[in-house]
Amino acid sequence: MTTAWSLTRSLRIRTDAKPAVAAGHAPAGVKPGSHEDWCAEHAVPESQCTLCSPDLIAAFKATRDWCEEHSLPESHCLKCNPNLKITRPPQTN
């Protein structure tokens, strides 16, 4: 296996490395609704996490799925819906 490196100001930097994924977050391009589509930090699907992706808020508000009091989708608001269970889909092989 060949590894690409570049020298910049005496620092060796890998130029072929994949972008890092923040711990507990889904990598880009995963299938929405899959096991991999999970935000471990907020315990919701990454593709629906408004805390990590605030640009999703407008879509939730447009479908009237928004809790103004807690600034979360109503379908994710455990304070308003204490019996709500959001579970990660099982891993498939």
N, CA, C and O atoms as a CHARMM CRD file, in Angstrom:
* protein
*
  372
    1    1 MET  N      0.83900  -1.18400   0.00000 PROA 1      0.00000
    2    1 MET  CA     0.00000   0.00000   0.00000 PROA 1      0.00000
    3    1 MET  C      0.87900   1.24000   0.00000 PROA 1      0.00000
    4    1 MET  O      1.85500   1.31600   0.74600 PROA 1      0.00000
    5    2 THR  N      0.54000   2.19200  -0.82100 PROA 2      0.00000
    6    2 THR  CA     1.28700   3.42600  -0.91200 PROA 2      0.00000
    7    2 THR  C      0.58300   4.51300  -0.11600 PROA 2      0.00000
    8    2 THR  O     -0.64200   4.62800  -0.16300 PROA 2      0.00000
    9    3 THR  N      1.33400   5.29100   0.59500 PROA 3      0.00000
   10    3 THR  CA     0.77200   6.38300   1.37700 PROA 3      0.00000
   11    3 THR  C      1.31600   7.68700   0.84700 PROA 3      0.00000
   12    3 THR  O      2.52200   7.82400   0.64400 PROA 3      0.00000
   13    4 ALA  N      0.44900   8.63400   0.62400 PROA 4      0.00000
   14    4 ALA  CA     0.87200   9.93900   0.12300 PROA 4      0.00000
   15    4 ALA  C      1.14200  10.86700   1.30600 PROA 4      0.00000
   16    4 ALA  O      0.35200  10.94300   2.24700 PROA 4      0.00000
   17    5 TRP  N      2.26500  11.56400   1.24000 PROA 5      0.00000
   18    5 TRP  CA     2.62500  12.49700   2.29900 PROA 5      0.00000
   19    5 TRP  C      3.08200  13.79900   1.66000 PROA 5      0.00000
   20    5 TRP  O      3.56300  13.79800   0.52700 PROA 5      0.00000
   21    6 SER  N      2.93600  14.89400   2.36600 PROA 6      0.00000
   22    6 SER  CA     3.51800  16.15000   1.90300 PROA 6      0.00000
   23    6 SER  C      4.23500  16.78900   3.08700 PROA 6      0.00000
   24    6 SER  O      3.84500  16.59800   4.23900 PROA 6      0.00000
   25    7 LEU  N      5.25900  17.52700   2.79800 PROA 7      0.00000
   26    7 LEU  CA     5.99900  18.22500   3.84300 PROA 7      0.00000
   27    7 LEU  C      5.62900  19.69400   3.80100 PROA 7      0.00000
   28    7 LEU  O      5.78500  20.35800   2.77500 PROA 7      0.00000
   29    8 THR  N      5.14500  20.19100   4.91000 PROA 8      0.00000
   30    8 THR  CA     4.78100  21.59500   5.00900 PROA 8      0.00000
   31    8 THR  C      5.35500  22.13200   6.30300 PROA 8      0.00000
   32    8 THR  O      4.94100  21.73400   7.39100 PROA 8      0.00000
   33    9 ARG  N      6.30700  23.03600   6.17900 PROA 9      0.00000
   34    9 ARG  CA     6.94300  23.65200   7.34600 PROA 9      0.00000
   35    9 ARG  C      7.40900  22.60000   8.35200 PROA 9      0.00000
   36    9 ARG  O      7.15000  22.71600   9.55000 PROA 9      0.00000
   37   10 SER  N      8.07200  21.61400   7.87200 PROA 10     0.00000
   38   10 SER  CA     8.64100  20.54000   8.68400 PROA 10     0.00000
   39   10 SER  C      7.60900  19.62100   9.30700 PROA 10     0.00000
   40   10 SER  O      7.96300  18.80500  10.15700 PROA 10     0.00000
   41   11 LEU  N      6.35600  19.72100   8.91900 PROA 11     0.00000
   42   11 LEU  CA     5.32100  18.82900   9.42300 PROA 11     0.00000
   43   11 LEU  C      4.96400  17.83200   8.34600 PROA 11     0.00000
   44   11 LEU  O      4.79800  18.20500   7.18500 PROA 11     0.00000
   45   12 ARG  N      4.84400  16.57700   8.71200 PROA 12     0.00000
   46   12 ARG  CA     4.39200  15.56800   7.75500 PROA 12     0.00000
   47   12 ARG  C      2.87500  15.48700   7.86200 PROA 12     0.00000
   48   12 ARG  O      2.33900  15.25500   8.94600 PROA 12     0.00000
   49   13 ILE  N      2.18900  15.67600   6.75100 PROA 13     0.00000
   50   13 ILE  CA     0.73200  15.66200   6.71400 PROA 13     0.00000
   51   13 ILE  C      0.28500  14.63000   5.69800 PROA 13     0.00000
   52   13 ILE  O      0.72400  14.65800   4.54900 PROA 13     0.00000
   53   14 ARG  N     -0.58400  13.72300   6.11000 PROA 14     0.00000
   54   14 ARG  CA    -1.11700  12.74500   5.16600 PROA 14     0.00000
   55   14 ARG  C     -2.09000  13.44300   4.23200 PROA 14     0.00000
   56   14 ARG  O     -2.99100  14.15700   4.67300 PROA 14     0.00000
   57   15 THR  N     -1.89900  13.23000   2.94700 PROA 15     0.00000
   58   15 THR  CA    -2.78900  13.85500   1.97300 PROA 15     0.00000
   59   15 THR  C     -3.84100  12.89400   1.44700 PROA 15     0.00000
   60   15 THR  O     -4.73100  13.30300   0.70100 PROA 15     0.00000
   61   16 ASP  N     -3.75200  11.61000   1.82600 PROA 16     0.00000
   62   16 ASP  CA    -4.71700  10.63300   1.35300 PROA 16     0.00000
   63   16 ASP  C     -5.66100  10.16900   2.46300 PROA 16     0.00000
   64   16 ASP  O     -6.45300   9.24900   2.26100 PROA 16     0.00000
   65   17 ALA  N     -5.57900  10.79700   3.62000 PROA 17     0.00000
   66   17 ALA  CA    -6.41200  10.38700   4.74900 PROA 17     0.00000
   67   17 ALA  C     -7.85900  10.78200   4.50600 PROA 17     0.00000
   68   17 ALA  O     -8.15100  11.80000   3.87800 PROA 17     0.00000
   69   18 LYS  N     -8.75500   9.95000   5.02100 PROA 18     0.00000
   70   18 LYS  CA   -10.17900  10.26900   4.92800 PROA 18     0.00000
   71   18 LYS  C    -10.50200  11.32400   5.96100 PROA 18     0.00000
   72   18 LYS  O     -9.84100  11.37800   6.99800 PROA 18     0.00000
   73   19 PRO  N    -11.52000  12.19000   5.71200 PROA 19     0.00000
   74   19 PRO  CA   -11.86900  13.21000   6.68600 PROA 19     0.00000
   75   19 PRO  C    -12.30300  12.55100   7.99300 PROA 19     0.00000
   76   19 PRO  O    -12.97700  11.52100   7.99800 PROA 19     0.00000
   77   20 ALA  N    -11.90200  13.16600   9.08500 PROA 20     0.00000
   78   20 ALA  CA   -12.26200  12.62900  10.39800 PROA 20     0.00000
   79   20 ALA  C    -13.75300  12.82200  10.64800 PROA 20     0.00000
   80   20 ALA  O    -14.35100  13.81000  10.22000 PROA 20     0.00000
   81   21 VAL  N    -14.33500  11.85700  11.34900 PROA 21     0.00000
   82   21 VAL  CA   -15.73000  11.93300  11.74800 PROA 21     0.00000
   83   21 VAL  C    -15.74000  12.18200  13.24200 PROA 21     0.00000
   84   21 VAL  O    -15.07100  11.47200  13.99300 PROA 21     0.00000
   85   22 ALA  N    -16.48300  13.17100  13.68000 PROA 22     0.00000
   86   22 ALA  CA   -16.54600  13.46700  15.10600 PROA 22     0.00000
   87   22 ALA  C    -17.06500  12.25100  15.84900 PROA 22     0.00000
   88   22 ALA  O    -17.98200  11.57000  15.38700 PROA 22     0.00000
   89   23 ALA  N    -16.48700  11.99000  16.97600 PROA 23     0.00000
   90   23 ALA  CA   -16.88100  10.82700  17.77800 PROA 23     0.00000
   91   23 ALA  C    -18.37900  10.86900  18.06500 PROA 23     0.00000
   92   23 ALA  O    -18.92000  11.89300  18.48300 PROA 23     0.00000
   93   24 GLY  N    -19.03500   9.73600  17.83200 PROA 24     0.00000
   94   24 GLY  CA   -20.45300   9.64600  18.11700 PROA 24     0.00000
   95   24 GLY  C    -21.35700  10.13500  17.01100 PROA 24     0.00000
   96   24 GLY  O    -22.57600  10.17500  17.18100 PROA 24     0.00000
   97   25 HSD  N    -20.78300  10.51000  15.87600 PROA 25     0.00000
   98   25 HSD  CA   -21.58300  11.02100  14.76100 PROA 25     0.00000
   99   25 HSD  C    -21.42800  10.13500  13.53100 PROA 25     0.00000
  100   25 HSD  O    -20.39600   9.49600  13.32800 PROA 25     0.00000
  101   26 ALA  N    -22.46700  10.11500  12.72600 PROA 26     0.00000
  102   26 ALA  CA   -22.45800   9.30300  11.51100 PROA 26     0.00000
  103   26 ALA  C    -21.55600   9.92700  10.45600 PROA 26     0.00000
  104   26 ALA  O    -21.50200  11.15100  10.33100 PROA 26     0.00000
  105   27 PRO  N    -20.85200   9.10200   9.70200 PROA 27     0.00000
  106   27 PRO  CA   -20.07100   9.64400   8.59400 PROA 27     0.00000
  107   27 PRO  C    -20.99600  10.13400   7.48500 PROA 27     0.00000
  108   27 PRO  O    -22.14800   9.70900   7.39600 PROA 27     0.00000
  109   28 ALA  N    -20.49700  11.01100   6.66000 PROA 28     0.00000
  110   28 ALA  CA   -21.29300  11.53700   5.55000 PROA 28     0.00000
  111   28 ALA  C    -21.66700  10.41800   4.59200 PROA 28     0.00000
  112   28 ALA  O    -20.89100   9.48600   4.37800 PROA 28     0.00000
  113   29 GLY  N    -22.85000  10.51300   4.02100 PROA 29     0.00000
  114   29 GLY  CA   -23.26600   9.58100   2.99400 PROA 29     0.00000
  115   29 GLY  C    -23.92300   8.30500   3.47700 PROA 29     0.00000
  116   29 GLY  O    -24.21500   7.42800   2.66400 PROA 29     0.00000
  117   30 VAL  N    -24.16800   8.16900   4.77200 PROA 30     0.00000
  118   30 VAL  CA   -24.84000   6.95100   5.23900 PROA 30     0.00000
  119   30 VAL  C    -26.32300   7.02400   4.88600 PROA 30     0.00000
  120   30 VAL  O    -26.88700   8.10800   4.73600 PROA 30     0.00000
  121   31 LYS  N    -26.93600   5.86800   4.75700 PROA 31     0.00000
  122   31 LYS  CA   -28.34700   5.78600   4.39500 PROA 31     0.00000
  123   31 LYS  C    -29.20900   6.24500   5.57600 PROA 31     0.00000
  124   31 LYS  O    -29.09800   5.68700   6.66700 PROA 31     0.00000
  125   32 PRO  N    -30.06600   7.25700   5.37400 PROA 32     0.00000
  126   32 PRO  CA   -30.96100   7.69300   6.44400 PROA 32     0.00000
  127   32 PRO  C    -31.82300   6.53100   6.93300 PROA 32     0.00000
  128   32 PRO  O    -32.36900   5.76400   6.14000 PROA 32     0.00000
  129   33 GLY  N    -31.93100   6.42000   8.24700 PROA 33     0.00000
  130   33 GLY  CA   -32.71900   5.34800   8.83300 PROA 33     0.00000
  131   33 GLY  C    -31.93800   4.06700   9.07900 PROA 33     0.00000
  132   33 GLY  O    -32.48100   3.10400   9.62100 PROA 33     0.00000
  133   34 SER  N    -30.66900   4.04600   8.68500 PROA 34     0.00000
  134   34 SER  CA   -29.84700   2.85200   8.89200 PROA 34     0.00000
  135   34 SER  C    -29.22000   2.88900  10.28800 PROA 34     0.00000
  136   34 SER  O    -29.29200   3.90000  10.98600 PROA 34     0.00000
  137   35 HSD  N    -28.61500   1.78700  10.67700 PROA 35     0.00000
  138   35 HSD  CA   -27.92200   1.69300  11.96600 PROA 35     0.00000
  139   35 HSD  C    -26.81100   2.74600  12.04900 PROA 35     0.00000
  140   35 HSD  O    -26.57600   3.32800  13.10800 PROA 35     0.00000
  141   36 GLU  N    -26.13700   2.98100  10.93100 PROA 36     0.00000
  142   36 GLU  CA   -25.02200   3.92300  10.89100 PROA 36     0.00000
  143   36 GLU  C    -25.48400   5.37400  11.00000 PROA 36     0.00000
  144   36 GLU  O    -24.69600   6.24700  11.36400 PROA 36     0.00000
  145   37 ASP  N    -26.75100   5.64100  10.68900 PROA 37     0.00000
  146   37 ASP  CA   -27.32200   6.99700  10.73500 PROA 37     0.00000
  147   37 ASP  C    -27.74300   7.30400  12.17300 PROA 37     0.00000
  148   37 ASP  O    -28.93300   7.32700  12.48800 PROA 37     0.00000
  149   38 TRP  N    -26.75600   7.53900  13.04200 PROA 38     0.00000
  150   38 TRP  CA   -27.07900   7.72800  14.44900 PROA 38     0.00000
  151   38 TRP  C    -26.17100   8.77400  15.08300 PROA 38     0.00000
  152   38 TRP  O    -24.95000   8.72100  14.93700 PROA 38     0.00000
  153   39 CYS  N    -26.77500   9.71500  15.78300 PROA 39     0.00000
  154   39 CYS  CA   -26.04100  10.70500  16.56600 PROA 39     0.00000
  155   39 CYS  C    -26.02200  10.20700  18.00500 PROA 39     0.00000
  156   39 CYS  O    -27.00900  10.34300  18.72700 PROA 39     0.00000
  157   40 ALA  N    -24.91200   9.63700  18.41600 PROA 40     0.00000
  158   40 ALA  CA   -24.79900   9.09400  19.77100 PROA 40     0.00000
  159   40 ALA  C    -24.83700  10.20200  20.81500 PROA 40     0.00000
  160   40 ALA  O    -25.26400   9.97800  21.94800 PROA 40     0.00000
  161   41 GLU  N    -24.39500  11.38400  20.43900 PROA 41     0.00000
  162   41 GLU  CA   -24.38600  12.50900  21.38300 PROA 41     0.00000
  163   41 GLU  C    -25.79600  12.91000  21.79100 PROA 41     0.00000
  164   41 GLU  O    -26.02500  13.25800  22.95000 PROA 41     0.00000
  165   42 HSD  N    -26.76000  12.86800  20.84500 PROA 42     0.00000
  166   42 HSD  CA   -28.12700  13.32100  21.12000 PROA 42     0.00000
  167   42 HSD  C    -29.16800  12.21200  21.04100 PROA 42     0.00000
  168   42 HSD  O    -30.35700  12.47000  21.23000 PROA 42     0.00000
  169   43 ALA  N    -28.74300  10.98400  20.76600 PROA 43     0.00000
  170   43 ALA  CA   -29.59800   9.78600  20.74700 PROA 43     0.00000
  171   43 ALA  C    -30.79200   9.90100  19.80600 PROA 43     0.00000
  172   43 ALA  O    -31.92100   9.56500  20.16200 PROA 43     0.00000
  173   44 VAL  N    -30.51500  10.38300  18.59800 PROA 44     0.00000
  174   44 VAL  CA   -31.51600  10.46300  17.51900 PROA 44     0.00000
  175   44 VAL  C    -30.80300  10.13200  16.20600 PROA 44     0.00000
  176   44 VAL  O    -29.57300  10.14500  16.15800 PROA 44     0.00000
  177   45 PRO  N    -31.54800   9.83800  15.15100 PROA 45     0.00000
  178   45 PRO  CA   -30.87900   9.63500  13.86100 PROA 45     0.00000
  179   45 PRO  C    -30.09000  10.89400  13.47000 PROA 45     0.00000
  180   45 PRO  O    -30.59600  12.00900  13.59800 PROA 45     0.00000
  181   46 GLU  N    -28.87900  10.71900  13.00500 PROA 46     0.00000
  182   46 GLU  CA   -28.03700  11.84800  12.59000 PROA 46     0.00000
  183   46 GLU  C    -28.72900  12.68400  11.51700 PROA 46     0.00000
  184   46 GLU  O    -28.61300  13.90900  11.49900 PROA 46     0.00000
  185   47 SER  N    -29.44900  12.00600  10.62200 PROA 47     0.00000
  186   47 SER  CA   -30.13200  12.71700   9.53200 PROA 47     0.00000
  187   47 SER  C    -31.28900  13.56900  10.03100 PROA 47     0.00000
  188   47 SER  O    -31.86200  14.33500   9.25600 PROA 47     0.00000
  189   48 GLN  N    -31.65100  13.45300  11.32100 PROA 48     0.00000
  190   48 GLN  CA   -32.73500  14.24300  11.90700 PROA 48     0.00000
  191   48 GLN  C    -32.26100  15.08600  13.09000 PROA 48     0.00000
  192   48 GLN  O    -33.08300  15.70500  13.76600 PROA 48     0.00000
  193   49 CYS  N    -30.97700  15.12100  13.35000 PROA 49     0.00000
  194   49 CYS  CA   -30.46400  15.81200  14.53500 PROA 49     0.00000
  195   49 CYS  C    -30.36900  17.31400  14.28700 PROA 49     0.00000
  196   49 CYS  O    -29.46300  17.79200  13.60400 PROA 49     0.00000
  197   50 THR  N    -31.31600  18.04000  14.85300 PROA 50     0.00000
  198   50 THR  CA   -31.33700  19.49500  14.68600 PROA 50     0.00000
  199   50 THR  C    -30.29300  20.19000  15.54500 PROA 50     0.00000
  200   50 THR  O    -29.95600  21.34400  15.27900 PROA 50     0.00000
  201   51 LEU  N    -29.77500  19.52200  16.56400 PROA 51     0.00000
  202   51 LEU  CA   -28.73000  20.12100  17.39100 PROA 51     0.00000
  203   51 LEU  C    -27.39500  20.10500  16.65500 PROA 51     0.00000
  204   51 LEU  O    -26.58500  21.01700  16.82200 PROA 51     0.00000
  205   52 CYS  N    -27.16300  19.08500  15.85200 PROA 52     0.00000
  206   52 CYS  CA   -25.93500  19.00800  15.04900 PROA 52     0.00000
  207   52 CYS  C    -26.08900  19.70100  13.69400 PROA 52     0.00000
  208   52 CYS  O    -25.12300  20.22300  13.13700 PROA 52     0.00000
  209   53 SER  N    -27.31000  19.69700  13.17700 PROA 53     0.00000
  210   53 SER  CA   -27.58600  20.29000  11.85300 PROA 53     0.00000
  211   53 SER  C    -28.77500  21.24300  11.95500 PROA 53     0.00000
  212   53 SER  O    -29.89400  20.87500  11.59600 PROA 53     0.00000
  213   54 PRO  N    -28.54600  22.45800  12.43900 PROA 54     0.00000
  214   54 PRO  CA   -29.63900  23.41700  12.61600 PROA 54     0.00000
  215   54 PRO  C    -30.40000  23.74700  11.33000 PROA 54     0.00000
  216   54 PRO  O    -31.52600  24.24200  11.38900 PROA 54     0.00000
  217   55 ASP  N    -29.79500  23.47600  10.16900 PROA 55     0.00000
  218   55 ASP  CA   -30.48500  23.73300   8.90600 PROA 55     0.00000
  219   55 ASP  C    -31.71600  22.84200   8.73100 PROA 55     0.00000
  220   55 ASP  O    -32.54000  23.10100   7.85300 PROA 55     0.00000
  221   56 LEU  N    -31.85400  21.79000   9.55700 PROA 56     0.00000
  222   56 LEU  CA   -33.02600  20.90000   9.48800 PROA 56     0.00000
  223   56 LEU  C    -34.25100  21.48500  10.19500 PROA 56     0.00000
  224   56 LEU  O    -35.36900  21.01900   9.97900 PROA 56     0.00000
  225   57 ILE  N    -34.05000  22.49200  11.02800 PROA 57     0.00000
  226   57 ILE  CA   -35.13700  23.04600  11.84200 PROA 57     0.00000
  227   57 ILE  C    -36.30700  23.51300  10.99500 PROA 57     0.00000
  228   57 ILE  O    -37.45800  23.23900  11.33400 PROA 57     0.00000
  229   58 ALA  N    -36.04100  24.20100   9.91700 PROA 58     0.00000
  230   58 ALA  CA   -37.11300  24.72300   9.06500 PROA 58     0.00000
  231   58 ALA  C    -38.03300  23.62500   8.55600 PROA 58     0.00000
  232   58 ALA  O    -39.24700  23.82000   8.49000 PROA 58     0.00000
  233   59 ALA  N    -37.47900  22.48500   8.19700 PROA 59     0.00000
  234   59 ALA  CA   -38.29100  21.36600   7.70200 PROA 59     0.00000
  235   59 ALA  C    -39.19900  20.82400   8.80600 PROA 59     0.00000
  236   59 ALA  O    -40.36300  20.51300   8.55300 PROA 59     0.00000
  237   60 PHE  N    -38.67400  20.71000  10.02400 PROA 60     0.00000
  238   60 PHE  CA   -39.51300  20.24000  11.13500 PROA 60     0.00000
  239   60 PHE  C    -40.61400  21.25600  11.44400 PROA 60     0.00000
  240   60 PHE  O    -41.75700  20.87900  11.70400 PROA 60     0.00000
  241   61 LYS  N    -40.27000  22.52800  11.41400 PROA 61     0.00000
  242   61 LYS  CA   -41.28200  23.56700  11.66200 PROA 61     0.00000
  243   61 LYS  C    -42.34700  23.56100  10.56900 PROA 61     0.00000
  244   61 LYS  O    -43.53000  23.74500  10.85700 PROA 61     0.00000
  245   62 ALA  N    -41.94200  23.35400   9.33200 PROA 62     0.00000
  246   62 ALA  CA   -42.89000  23.35000   8.20700 PROA 62     0.00000
  247   62 ALA  C    -43.89900  22.22200   8.31800 PROA 62     0.00000
  248   62 ALA  O    -45.01900  22.33900   7.82100 PROA 62     0.00000
  249   63 THR  N    -43.51300  21.12200   8.97000 PROA 63     0.00000
  250   63 THR  CA   -44.43400  19.99500   9.13300 PROA 63     0.00000
  251   63 THR  C    -45.10400  20.01200  10.50900 PROA 63     0.00000
  252   63 THR  O    -45.72400  19.03400  10.92600 PROA 63     0.00000
  253   64 ARG  N    -44.96600  21.14500  11.20300 PROA 64     0.00000
  254   64 ARG  CA   -45.56100  21.33800  12.53900 PROA 64     0.00000
  255   64 ARG  C    -45.07100  20.31200  13.55400 PROA 64     0.00000
  256   64 ARG  O    -45.80100  19.92200  14.46600 PROA 64     0.00000
  257   65 ASP  N    -43.84700  19.88900  13.38400 PROA 65     0.00000
  258   65 ASP  CA   -43.20700  18.95400  14.29700 PROA 65     0.00000
  259   65 ASP  C    -42.10200  19.71400  15.02800 PROA 65     0.00000
  260   65 ASP  O    -40.91800  19.42600  14.85900 PROA 65     0.00000
  261   66 TRP  N    -42.50900  20.69200  15.84500 PROA 66     0.00000
  262   66 TRP  CA   -41.52400  21.51000  16.52800 PROA 66     0.00000
  263   66 TRP  C    -42.01900  21.91000  17.90400 PROA 66     0.00000
  264   66 TRP  O    -43.15000  22.37100  18.05300 PROA 66     0.00000
  265   67 CYS  N    -41.17700  21.73600  18.90700 PROA 67     0.00000
  266   67 CYS  CA   -41.46300  22.15100  20.27800 PROA 67     0.00000
  267   67 CYS  C    -40.72400  23.46900  20.51600 PROA 67     0.00000
  268   67 CYS  O    -39.50600  23.47600  20.69500 PROA 67     0.00000
  269   68 GLU  N    -41.45100  24.57100  20.51700 PROA 68     0.00000
  270   68 GLU  CA   -40.84000  25.89200  20.71900 PROA 68     0.00000
  271   68 GLU  C    -40.21300  26.00600  22.11000 PROA 68     0.00000
  272   68 GLU  O    -39.15600  26.61700  22.27300 PROA 68     0.00000
  273   69 GLU  N    -40.86400  25.41900  23.10200 PROA 69     0.00000
  274   69 GLU  CA   -40.38100  25.52500  24.48200 PROA 69     0.00000
  275   69 GLU  C    -38.99200  24.91700  24.66100 PROA 69     0.00000
  276   69 GLU  O    -38.16800  25.46600  25.39200 PROA 69     0.00000
  277   70 HSD  N    -38.72500  23.78100  23.99700 PROA 70     0.00000
  278   70 HSD  CA   -37.45900  23.08400  24.18700 PROA 70     0.00000
  279   70 HSD  C    -36.53700  23.12700  22.96100 PROA 70     0.00000
  280   70 HSD  O    -35.44200  22.56600  22.98200 PROA 70     0.00000
  281   71 SER  N    -36.98500  23.79100  21.90300 PROA 71     0.00000
  282   71 SER  CA   -36.18600  23.95600  20.67700 PROA 71     0.00000
  283   71 SER  C    -35.70700  22.62900  20.10300 PROA 71     0.00000
  284   71 SER  O    -34.53500  22.45500  19.76900 PROA 71     0.00000
  285   72 LEU  N    -36.65900  21.69600  19.99900 PROA 72     0.00000
  286   72 LEU  CA   -36.41500  20.37800  19.41700 PROA 72     0.00000
  287   72 LEU  C    -37.62900  19.97900  18.60300 PROA 72     0.00000
  288   72 LEU  O    -38.71100  20.53000  18.80200 PROA 72     0.00000
  289   73 PRO  N    -37.46900  19.02000  17.67700 PROA 73     0.00000
  290   73 PRO  CA   -38.66000  18.47200  17.04700 PROA 73     0.00000
  291   73 PRO  C    -39.55400  17.85700  18.12300 PROA 73     0.00000
  292   73 PRO  O    -39.05900  17.18800  19.03000 PROA 73     0.00000
  293   74 GLU  N    -40.83800  18.07200  18.03100 PROA 74     0.00000
  294   74 GLU  CA   -41.77600  17.47900  18.98700 PROA 74     0.00000
  295   74 GLU  C    -41.61600  15.96200  19.01200 PROA 74     0.00000
  296   74 GLU  O    -41.76000  15.33500  20.06100 PROA 74     0.00000
  297   75 SER  N    -41.31900  15.37600  17.85700 PROA 75     0.00000
  298   75 SER  CA   -41.13600  13.92500  17.76400 PROA 75     0.00000
  299   75 SER  C    -39.85600  13.43300  18.44600 PROA 75     0.00000
  300   75 SER  O    -39.62800  12.22700  18.54000 PROA 75     0.00000
  301   76 HSD  N    -39.01500  14.37000  18.92400 PROA 76     0.00000
  302   76 HSD  CA   -37.78800  14.02600  19.63600 PROA 76     0.00000
  303   76 HSD  C    -37.78900  14.55800  21.06500 PROA 76     0.00000
  304   76 HSD  O    -36.85300  14.29200  21.81800 PROA 76     0.00000
  305   77 CYS  N    -38.81000  15.29600  21.44700 PROA 77     0.00000
  306   77 CYS  CA   -38.80700  16.00200  22.72800 PROA 77     0.00000
  307   77 CYS  C    -39.23400  15.07700  23.87600 PROA 77     0.00000
  308   77 CYS  O    -40.41500  14.78300  24.05900 PROA 77     0.00000
  309   78 LEU  N    -38.24300  14.63700  24.63100 PROA 78     0.00000
  310   78 LEU  CA   -38.50100  13.73400  25.75400 PROA 78     0.00000
  311   78 LEU  C    -39.09800  14.47100  26.94900 PROA 78     0.00000
  312   78 LEU  O    -39.72200  13.84200  27.80300 PROA 78     0.00000
  313   79 LYS  N    -38.92100  15.77800  27.02800 PROA 79     0.00000
  314   79 LYS  CA   -39.50700  16.54700  28.12300 PROA 79     0.00000
  315   79 LYS  C    -41.02000  16.65100  27.96100 PROA 79     0.00000
  316   79 LYS  O    -41.76000  16.55700  28.94000 PROA 79     0.00000
  317   80 CYS  N    -41.47300  16.84200  26.73800 PROA 80     0.00000
  318   80 CYS  CA   -42.92200  16.91400  26.47400 PROA 80     0.00000
  319   80 CYS  C    -43.54600  15.52000  26.34500 PROA 80     0.00000
  320   80 CYS  O    -44.72800  15.32800  26.63400 PROA 80     0.00000
  321   81 ASN  N    -42.75200  14.57200  25.91600 PROA 81     0.00000
  322   81 ASN  CA   -43.22200  13.19900  25.67500 PROA 81     0.00000
  323   81 ASN  C    -42.32300  12.22200  26.43300 PROA 81     0.00000
  324   81 ASN  O    -41.51200  11.53300  25.81300 PROA 81     0.00000
  325   82 PRO  N    -42.45100  12.14800  27.77400 PROA 82     0.00000
  326   82 PRO  CA   -41.53200  11.32300  28.55500 PROA 82     0.00000
  327   82 PRO  C    -41.58300   9.82800  28.23200 PROA 82     0.00000
  328   82 PRO  O    -40.64100   9.10100  28.54900 PROA 82     0.00000
  329   83 ASN  N    -42.65400   9.36100  27.61600 PROA 83     0.00000
  330   83 ASN  CA   -42.75600   7.93900  27.25800 PROA 83     0.00000
  331   83 ASN  C    -42.19800   7.65000  25.86500 PROA 83     0.00000
  332   83 ASN  O    -42.21000   6.50400  25.41400 PROA 83     0.00000
  333   84 LEU  N    -41.71800   8.67300  25.19500 PROA 84     0.00000
  334   84 LEU  CA   -41.17500   8.51900  23.84800 PROA 84     0.00000
  335   84 LEU  C    -39.92700   7.65400  23.87800 PROA 84     0.00000
  336   84 LEU  O    -39.05700   7.83400  24.73000 PROA 84     0.00000
  337   85 LYS  N    -39.84300   6.72200  22.95500 PROA 85     0.00000
  338   85 LYS  CA   -38.66900   5.84900  22.83500 PROA 85     0.00000
  339   85 LYS  C    -38.10000   6.02200  21.42400 PROA 85     0.00000
  340   85 LYS  O    -38.75000   5.68500  20.43500 PROA 85     0.00000
  341   86 ILE  N    -36.91000   6.53900  21.35000 PROA 86     0.00000
  342   86 ILE  CA   -36.21400   6.66800  20.07100 PROA 86     0.00000
  343   86 ILE  C    -35.09800   5.63400  20.10100 PROA 86     0.00000
  344   86 ILE  O    -34.16100   5.74900  20.89100 PROA 86     0.00000
  345   87 THR  N    -35.19600   4.63300  19.25000 PROA 87     0.00000
  346   87 THR  CA   -34.22100   3.55300  19.27300 PROA 87     0.00000
  347   87 THR  C    -33.43200   3.50100  17.97400 PROA 87     0.00000
  348   87 THR  O    -33.93800   3.80400  16.89400 PROA 87     0.00000
  349   88 ARG  N    -32.19700   3.11400  18.12000 PROA 88     0.00000
  350   88 ARG  CA   -31.32600   2.96000  16.95900 PROA 88     0.00000
  351   88 ARG  C    -31.71800   1.68800  16.22000 PROA 88     0.00000
  352   88 ARG  O    -31.91600   0.64700  16.84600 PROA 88     0.00000
  353   89 PRO  N    -31.83200   1.76100  14.89000 PROA 89     0.00000
  354   89 PRO  CA   -32.14000   0.55100  14.11800 PROA 89     0.00000
  355   89 PRO  C    -31.05700  -0.50500  14.31300 PROA 89     0.00000
  356   89 PRO  O    -29.90100  -0.17200  14.57300 PROA 89     0.00000
  357   90 PRO  N    -31.43000  -1.77700  14.18700 PROA 90     0.00000
  358   90 PRO  CA   -30.42500  -2.83700  14.35500 PROA 90     0.00000
  359   90 PRO  C    -29.39700  -2.80800  13.23200 PROA 90     0.00000
  360   90 PRO  O    -29.66600  -2.34800  12.12200 PROA 90     0.00000
  361   91 GLN  N    -28.22800  -3.30600  13.55200 PROA 91     0.00000
  362   91 GLN  CA   -27.16500  -3.37900  12.55500 PROA 91     0.00000
  363   91 GLN  C    -27.43900  -4.56800  11.63600 PROA 91     0.00000
  364   91 GLN  O    -27.78200  -5.65600  12.09900 PROA 91     0.00000
  365   92 THR  N    -27.28400  -4.35200  10.33900 PROA 92     0.00000
  366   92 THR  CA   -27.48500  -5.43000   9.36800 PROA 92     0.00000
  367   92 THR  C    -26.14100  -5.77100   8.75300 PROA 92     0.00000
  368   92 THR  O    -25.25200  -4.92600   8.65700 PROA 92     0.00000
  369   93 ASN  N    -26.00900  -7.00500   8.34300 PROA 93     0.00000
  370   93 ASN  CA   -24.74200  -7.45300   7.73900 PROA 93     0.00000
  371   93 ASN  C    -24.88000  -7.58300   6.25900 PROA 93     0.00000
  372   93 ASN  O    -23.92000  -7.94700   5.57900 PROA 93     0.00000
